[in-house]
Amino acid sequence: MWWVLVLTMTCLGITVDASAQLGALVSPGRLSRPHAALEGVSNCLSCHAAGRQVSAAKCLDCHKPVAQRIAQKTGVHRNVTTDCVTCHVEHAGVDGELRPFDQRRFNHAIETRFPLTGVHAGVTCASCHKTRSFLIAATTCVSCHADPHVPTLGVKCETCHTTTAKFNTAQARFDHNTTEFKLAGAHAKVACASCHVNKVFSGVKFAACSDCHKDPHPKPMGAACASCHTATTWKTSKVDHSRTTFPLVGKHVQVECVKCHAKPPLDVTVRADTCAACHADPHKGTFKQDCAACHTQSSFEKGTFDHATTRFPLVDKHGGLACAACHKATSAAGVQEFRGLSITCASCHADVHRGELGVTCEQCHTARTFEVKSYTHAKPRPFFAGEHASLACEKCHVPPLTPMRATTTDPVLRVGFTTTSTTCVSCHRDVHLGQVGDRCENCHAIDAPKFALVGFSHDQTMFPLTGKHAPLMCEACHKAETRDFPAGHGTATRLTGVGTECVACHTDPHAGQLGVTCQSCHTVQTFAVPRYTHRNQQALRTFFGGKHAALACSACHKAATVKGSPTPVASYRTSTTCVSCHNDVHRGALGPNCASCHRL
């Protein structure tokens, strides 16, 4: 056998070249060009098993893609059950064909699952199969064709292209309805390049009309162009005015377009910011706010006006008044006056106080009843307390004004307010007839019952009341007199000009012999004379000593008739000679100086 020859040659030391020569003698022929690297006796076992033919397992060890198709039962090898050499014969020469099939009769659709249709039908195998293997050729378009859309449209060229026409004619044959944006109406006539600039086909924005179209409206009207426009002609066939800055409601719905749009809307923007832009203003510009503040579009008649938005909210009795009650029509223009009206009460109501209290009537009155229910005086607060607190207004505010002719149904008052004095004598009769001035509060208290005399203290006068004077009533000293007083002639208790000497109240039992300084001997504690010390006692100390010291006053001061006294009184003009009191037993024989012989 051939391997015996090889072994013999090896033992005999025959060279490799000789082995090659032997291989050439043993081999049935040269290997094909794809297997040329396996030429020679030393490589026979790469394909042949020892003592056997070519093994299919060895073929599939090298041709793994074929092995996979056989296992998957796909392609031309899907039904192979025999050895490879049944179809693929080697040693047929260098140019021997290992793939024995008729290309003209090969069914490309069945065998490869890639039908050759259209322009692909006339293509040669070598046009797509650039390598010897038919199995590694890809079925994607980009494996053969250059992608002009890189990288925008991906690799699924069949989405737009077919094999029935040349690839450069796909634009005319492309069905845009297969995309997310179907071409309808005027869009169908638009050239591709108008939307697909620079042949950009993927990622083109189309969600809003403004992605392609410039907004021709002077003011943006939103992105919902289809509410007014259609793709048929792009001309406005209908207008959803609710999407504009001026929705049509009420009477405006019935108005023809040309009433407002005298010129095309895109040429001239119609003003709709104020009603006066279309409607004549019957108020002649007296209102700054728009008509919609009072009127509605339902009838254009007077609507409900919220007077609370003005400086004068209508509350209480003002709320039920008709507008014309305050807003009069001017005679010149015949237009009701709404602006510039005064909001002072006196602008509508007759001022019953005739300006005496100013124009801020709300300080006392309210719109609920216009009557003064309660009023708190601002100042001075102490004056309005106590006995004054419960007084009615008219007790102090008397009518000093002249009568006023009634022009309304309101009561006509003739009461003075700002001229009312807060002095006591302005309301109360001065029982003292001006003797103590007008500062009555110095003695009387407002918060005392009947303005009792609680603030006067005799200590503040020149004659403080002490001793037995303290419990005396006022009238004990202050007598009622009828005479001329500072406030005029009348009868009043004498308060001023009352003497402070004792004799002003007390009868002088001494008939003026001792003067008016009674306090030299008497005190207010008892009016009794305490131990008396004669004023000349020091000079006549011998006279007031001895038995004279214990004598009572009456022992020396005898009752006598004194000038000015109708009855006898104690005489204090007493002589200090002994014979003025004692009987002179000597009958003057020894003279008047008894002390020369006698002692006290």
Order of alpha helices (4+ residues) and beta strands (2+ residues): alpha-alpha-alpha-alpha-alpha-alpha-alpha-alpha-alpha-alpha-alpha-beta-beta-alpha-beta-beta
